[in-house]
Amino acid sequence: MSTAAVDAGIAPPAKGKKKLILIAAAALVLLAAIVAALVLLKSRTDVEEGDPAEPPPSAQHEPMTAAQAPTYVPLEAFTINLADREADRYAQIAVVLELDDAAHAEAIKAFMPAVRNNILMLLAHKTAGELMEREGKRRLAQEIRVETGRALGMPATNESVDPAADGGRRAPARKPEPALPVRAVHFATFIIQ
């Protein structure tokens, strides 16, 4: 025993009490670590999953109003002979034009004979093989957009000749693509026989 403890009249703790105090302190530290880990895990889960009371960010968008909705113009189905040489192939294709502006819908309706003619001429040069593939349908939709614009008097291509480019030789120069009235072309029916 130390002389200071004896002089103060305090008896040193027994060895068993020292062990008990150390075990209790270790248990408290371990318990605090477990609680901190659970709180941290809970906060990470809330961040990853989002708060259930609050919808996810993608669902927080306001619903579209009728004023924001695009205008759709369905065209009568086209029934055409395809350009296949080895066999007589036919296609029946119904198209719906998606427009940004209702004013364009009125213009398309006014020019409908020219719009239908341009699309029929385009379809008549297609083969069944071209139209069967997804890429062929995607390309056809883009060509229908351009042909519809052409029927309304818009340029059919975005290339023009710039004589000053390329050392005075006539080379195609890219202009910004004109805004076409048709935002997208949707196929309502696509049958090839």
C-alpha positions in Angstrom: 0.0 0.0 0.0 1.1 3.5 -0.6 2.0 5.7 2.4 -0.2 8.5 1.0 -3.3 6.3 1.0 -2.6 5.1 4.5 -1.9 8.6 5.8 -5.2 9.9 4.2 -7.1 7.1 5.8 -8.3 5.8 2.4 -8.0 2.1 1.7 -7.0 1.2 -1.8 -9.7 -0.5 -3.8 -9.6 -4.3 -3.9 -8.3 -6.0 -7.1 -11.8 -7.4 -7.8 -13.4 -3.9 -7.7 -10.7 -2.6 -10.2 -11.7 -5.3 -12.7 -15.4 -4.6 -12.3 -14.8 -0.8 -12.9 -12.7 -1.6 -16.0 -15.3 -4.0 -17.4 -18.1 -1.5 -16.8 -16.2 1.3 -18.5 -15.4 -0.9 -21.5 -19.0 -2.0 -21.7 -20.1 1.7 -21.8 -17.6 2.5 -24.5 -18.7 -0.5 -26.6 -22.4 0.5 -26.1 -21.7 4.1 -27.2 -19.9 2.8 -30.3 -22.8 0.5 -31.2 -25.4 3.3 -30.8 -23.2 5.7 -32.9 -22.9 3.0 -35.6 -26.7 2.4 -35.7 -27.4 6.2 -35.9 -24.9 6.6 -38.7 -26.4 3.6 -40.6 -29.9 4.9 -40.1 -28.9 8.3 -41.5 -27.2 6.8 -44.5 -30.3 4.6 -45.3 -32.6 7.7 -45.1 -30.3 9.5 -47.5 -30.2 6.6 -50.0 -33.9 5.8 -49.8 -35.2 9.3 -49.2 -37.6 10.2 -46.5 -40.8 8.1 -47.0 -42.9 11.1 -46.1 -41.3 13.1 -48.9 -41.6 11.8 -52.5 -38.4 11.2 -54.4 -37.0 14.2 -56.4 -38.2 12.7 -59.7 -41.7 12.5 -58.4 -41.7 16.1 -57.1 -42.3 17.5 -60.6 -45.6 19.2 -61.1 -47.9 17.4 -63.5 -48.1 18.8 -67.0 -51.0 21.1 -67.7 -53.0 21.1 -70.9 -51.2 24.2 -72.0 -47.8 22.4 -71.8 -48.9 19.3 -73.6 -47.9 18.8 -77.2 -50.4 18.8 -80.0 -50.9 15.5 -81.9 -52.0 15.3 -85.5 -52.9 11.8 -86.6 -52.7 11.1 -90.4 -54.8 8.6 -92.2 -52.9 5.3 -92.7 -50.7 5.0 -95.7 -51.0 1.8 -97.8 -48.1 1.6 -100.3 -46.2 -0.8 -102.6 -42.6 -1.0 -101.3 -39.6 -0.8 -103.6 -38.6 -4.4 -103.3 -37.7 -5.9 -106.7 -37.7 -9.6 -105.9 -41.3 -9.7 -104.6 -44.4 -7.6 -104.3 -44.3 -6.1 -100.8 -46.8 -3.8 -99.2 -46.8 -1.7 -96.1 -49.6 -0.1 -94.1 -48.2 2.6 -91.9 -50.3 5.0 -89.7 -48.4 8.1 -88.4 -49.1 10.6 -85.6 -47.2 13.8 -85.7 -46.2 15.4 -82.4 -46.0 19.2 -82.6 -44.9 21.9 -80.1 -47.5 24.4 -81.2 -51.2 24.1 -82.0 -50.7 26.8 -84.7 -48.5 24.3 -86.6 -51.4 21.8 -86.4 -53.6 24.2 -88.3 -50.8 24.8 -90.9 -50.3 21.0 -91.4 -54.1 20.5 -91.8 -54.2 23.3 -94.4 -51.2 21.7 -96.3 -52.4 18.1 -95.8 -52.4 17.1 -99.5 -48.7 18.2 -99.8 -47.8 16.5 -96.5 -49.4 13.2 -97.5 -47.8 13.4 -101.0 -44.3 14.0 -99.6 -44.7 11.1 -97.1 -46.1 8.7 -99.9 -43.1 9.6 -102.1 -40.7 8.9 -99.3 -42.4 5.5 -98.4 -42.5 4.4 -102.1 -38.7 4.3 -102.2 -38.3 2.1 -99.1 -37.7 -1.6 -99.1 -39.1 -4.1 -96.6 -35.6 -4.8 -95.4 -35.0 -1.1 -94.5 -38.3 -0.8 -92.7 -38.0 -4.0 -90.7 -35.0 -2.8 -88.7 -35.4 -0.5 -85.7 -32.8 1.9 -87.1 -34.8 2.0 -90.4 -37.9 3.0 -88.5 -36.0 5.7 -86.6 -34.5 7.0 -89.9 -38.0 7.0 -91.5 -39.4 9.0 -88.6 -36.7 11.6 -89.1 -37.3 11.7 -92.8 -41.0 12.2 -92.3 -40.2 15.2 -90.0 -38.2 16.7 -92.8 -40.7 16.0 -95.5 -43.5 17.5 -93.4 -41.4 20.7 -93.0 -40.7 20.7 -96.7 -44.5 20.6 -97.5 -44.8 23.7 -95.3 -42.1 25.5 -97.3 -39.2 24.8 -94.9 -35.8 23.8 -96.2 -35.3 20.1 -96.7 -31.7 20.0 -95.6 -29.4 22.0 -93.3 -26.6 22.2 -95.8 -25.8 25.2 -98.0 -22.9 26.1 -100.3 -20.4 28.6 -98.9 -18.0 29.7 -101.7 -15.5 31.4 -99.3 -14.9 28.1 -97.4 -12.1 25.7 -98.3 -9.9 28.1 -100.3 -12.5 29.5 -102.6 -13.8 26.0 -103.7 -17.5 25.4 -103.3 -17.9 23.2 -100.2 -20.9 22.4 -98.1 -21.2 24.6 -95.0 -23.3 23.6 -92.1 -26.1 26.0 -91.0 -28.0 25.5 -87.8 -30.8 23.0 -88.4 -34.1 24.9 -88.8 -36.7 24.3 -86.2 -39.1 21.8 -87.7 -42.7 22.1 -86.8 -42.8 18.3 -86.0 -41.2 17.4 -82.7 -41.5 13.7 -83.1 -43.1 11.1 -85.4 -45.0 8.2 -83.7 -46.1 5.1 -85.6 -49.6 4.0 -84.7 -49.6 1.1 -87.2 -46.6 -0.5 -88.9 -47.5 -3.6 -91.0 -45.3 -5.0 -93.8 -46.6 -7.9 -96.0 
